[in-house]
Amino acid sequence: MSGAERLPPVRWTEVRVLAPVEWCELVGEVLAAACPNGVAFGRPSLAAEPPPDGLDYVRAFAADSVDDAAWRARVRAEVAALAEATGAPELAGLDVSFRELPPEDYATSWRKVWRPFRVGRLCLIPGWTPEWVARLRPGDVPLVFEPGGAFGSGRHPTTRMCLRALQERLAAGDAPRVLDAGSGSGILAVGARRLGAREALGFDVDPHARPYAEDLARRNDVSSCAFRTGGFECLSDADGTFDVVLANLYSDLLQRHAGELAARLAPGGWFVFSGCPDRHAEPTLRALAAAGLRVAETRRRGRWLAFLGRRVERAASPRSG
Ligand SMILES: C[S@@+](CC[C@H](N)C(=O)[O-])C[C@H]1O[C@@H](n2cnc3c(N)ncnc32)[C@H](O)[C@@H]1O
């Protein structure tokens, strides 16, 4: 029995929006930000009522750990804000409904649509399709995962930008020590170890995250990869600095904790901070600069930005006397 099968079952909530066909992608993007575990288009099954002409269903899934009244209100508000943001009157008054799914329902539909996919040479292979490991190409790095209740299946653009930057920046033979702030499923920390990092530490406030992250490490035979439950206070008992700091976090957290992230970056080390929506770029870049973090490159996928850079090295102070 695998580690994931021993974990308590996660219950899921489906968010459903009936949207004009030409706007479904955009609605899907808004839902993806709130429901990182997947977005689907179309009716749930052929037996379900077909949508009216010109409309289609956008459906997204979130674990019950995030589903509460405040989260539902936020999802509704973000969908409602689309009409004003786009100036499209047909986006006004879209119906947003929530449905709690029985665990088996989600588990079955999830597996039907999940296929292996790659981010660069990292190949993300669902645990129930191990036969794909035999089909890898030379140089591919497999990462076997069981999508679960923590953020980080690898499909979200913010995660993909981190994984891609990580493998591009890890020169052959590099074996850095990596910090993963907001580690979720552990995909960045475990991915970093699979790509050559010698050690990784992840932390996440979500109490559901750690068992999934540890399971991911076990599935991939990765050692020296530790996970903690908690926020930035977890850093207080972590030793030393890190050669690479990864943080796929909401931009307000990047802004608030830029100083702590900078303090943990070793001289010569580099960072990848993802998860910043383009409208929050300015204050986030200001906070990074104030913390002594120099952004050398900004990448974009849709409305999401990732910042890549290094810590500013302080000039040696002139000797006095
Ligand atoms: C966008 S997800 C990133 C997950 C994963 N690292 C990835 O790249 O797919 C952000 C994660 O940060 C966690 N998080 C939110 N606030 C946090 C905080 N103050 N300290 C640590 N983790 C936090 C969330 O629980 C969530 O798992």
The ligand as an SDF file (V2000), in Angstrom:
LIG
                    3D

 27 29  0  0  0  0  0  0  0  0999 V2000
    0.5310   28.6960   -4.7510 C   0  0  0  0  0  0  0  0  0  0  0  0
    0.7180   27.4110   -3.5760 S   0  0  0  0  0  0  0  0  0  0  0  0
    2.3100   26.7330   -4.0430 C   0  0  0  0  0  0  0  0  0  0  0  0
    2.4510   25.2360   -3.8050 C   0  0  0  0  0  0  0  0  0  0  0  0
    3.6860   24.6060   -4.4620 C   0  0  0  0  0  0  0  0  0  0  0  0
    4.9020   25.1330   -3.8970 N   0  0  0  0  0  0  0  0  0  0  0  0
    3.6730   24.8350   -5.9760 C   0  0  0  0  0  0  0  0  0  0  0  0
    4.5360   25.5720   -6.4500 O   0  0  0  0  0  0  0  0  0  0  0  0
    2.8220   24.2810   -6.6510 O   0  0  0  0  0  0  0  0  0  0  0  0
    1.0630   28.3650   -2.1570 C   0  0  0  0  0  0  0  0  0  0  0  0
    1.1990   27.5660   -0.9010 C   0  0  0  0  0  0  0  0  0  0  0  0
    1.5930   28.4570    0.1310 O   0  0  0  0  0  0  0  0  0  0  0  0
    0.9710   28.0770    1.3310 C   0  0  0  0  0  0  0  0  0  0  0  0
    0.9750   29.2390    2.2140 N   0  0  0  0  0  0  0  0  0  0  0  0
    0.1130   30.2790    2.2740 C   0  0  0  0  0  0  0  0  0  0  0  0
    0.4960   31.1520    3.2200 N   0  0  0  0  0  0  0  0  0  0  0  0
    1.6290   30.6760    3.7630 C   0  0  0  0  0  0  0  0  0  0  0  0
    2.5210   31.1460    4.7930 C   0  0  0  0  0  0  0  0  0  0  0  0
    2.3100   32.2820    5.4400 N   0  0  0  0  0  0  0  0  0  0  0  0
    3.5770   30.3900    5.1020 N   0  0  0  0  0  0  0  0  0  0  0  0
    3.8060   29.2150    4.4560 C   0  0  0  0  0  0  0  0  0  0  0  0
    3.0000   28.7220    3.4900 N   0  0  0  0  0  0  0  0  0  0  0  0
    1.9340   29.4490    3.1340 C   0  0  0  0  0  0  0  0  0  0  0  0
   -0.4050   27.5770    0.8940 C   0  0  0  0  0  0  0  0  0  0  0  0
   -0.9430   26.7120    1.8560 O   0  0  0  0  0  0  0  0  0  0  0  0
   -0.0710   26.8940   -0.4310 C   0  0  0  0  0  0  0  0  0  0  0  0
    0.1660   25.5180   -0.2490 O   0  0  0  0  0  0  0  0  0  0  0  0
  1  2  1  0
  2  3  1  0
  2 10  1  0
  3  4  1  0
  4  5  1  0
  5  6  1  0
  5  7  1  0
  7  8  2  0
  7  9  1  0
 10 11  1  0
 11 12  1  0
 11 26  1  0
 12 13  1  0
 13 14  1  0
 13 24  1  0
 14 15  1  0
 14 23  1  0
 15 16  2  0
 16 17  1  0
 17 18  1  0
 17 23  2  0
 18 19  1  0
 18 20  2  0
 20 21  1  0
 21 22  2  0
 22 23  1  0
 24 25  1  0
 24 26  1  0
 26 27  1  0
M  CHG  2   2   1   9  -1
M  END
$$$$
